[in-house]
């Protein structure tokens, strides 16, 4: 059935995410329980389940569970039972958590979800080790899943991991590239980085559900493409929040990306505008990174004045539209297509 969206009985994005988290949670708990007790403790802390003493925290923030939801909906979208995709959902959630642990170390981000990041709470070495353990458990758990489609699922997860690492490598390298001139980061380079860093795992999550549900390759590829466009929209929104987000909502300090000199879409788009604000911004960034609050505030103001914020909103909308178009052009079950559409819109709607 063609994936269309109707206005009746449509759950909210939060309802969709909650339902999927509840389906995956027992298997996710089991997977973390198979880790070494120490790395398992750090994993539970990073997932918001417990504090650093291992005491359960029922009110802890465990994140939205976007990737696990995409895996279940990918299976349902091709007419399979969501249960067949639970191993894929666990795998992508563990990979996502691994990537956050390592990302916080690389970016020296001290906070994650409004409390100390794992490396601040346990130390850098332990945090890296916990990330390694999560990655190993993700691949092992998926490989041990019974069924005819497991080999294809593991290959797809490994391909996404390679893309994720490549994207993260480029993101780090961009910090040392100049803001203008021959070595400046271009828009296509930025999109390639963002697709690898963020889009690859979102695309993989949707595609894994379809693979485990026995879908044909064209359908799997279309869902992967939709997820990658969603990832680009998601990264654009994250770039906006990294400059103008409320720390109470994002769980991270304001202007963290500016202090690090990250090449994010709002700044790159602002510099490309050629306005007076863009020229002043270029001069300011070329002189030094904004290391104090006043300098960062001035950079943020110039980025907005030069059109960087609006351009990034437009980028998010374009990729959201492309993601939804990919869904609508693919034969999917009506209910899952509707829930995916609602979820896609909800994820990109944080600053629209």
Protein Blocks (a to p, Z undefined) as FASTA:
>chain_A
ZZdddfehpacfklmmmmmmmmmmmmmmmmmmmpcfklmmmmmmmnopacfkopacfkbc
ebjolmmmmmmmmmmmnopafklmmmmmmmmmmmmmmmmmmmmmmnopabgghiacfklm
nojklmmmmmmmmmmmmmmmmmmpgcjklmmmmmmmmmmmmmmmmmmmmmmmmmmpcfbd
jkbccfklmmmmmmmmmmmmmmmmmmmmmmmnopafklmmmmmmmmmmmmmmmmmmmmmm
mmmpcfklnopaehklmmnopacfklmmmmmnopaklmmmmmmmmmoccfbfklmmmmmm
mmmmnommmmmmmmmmmmmmmmmmmmmmpccdfklmmmmmmmmmmmmmmmZZ
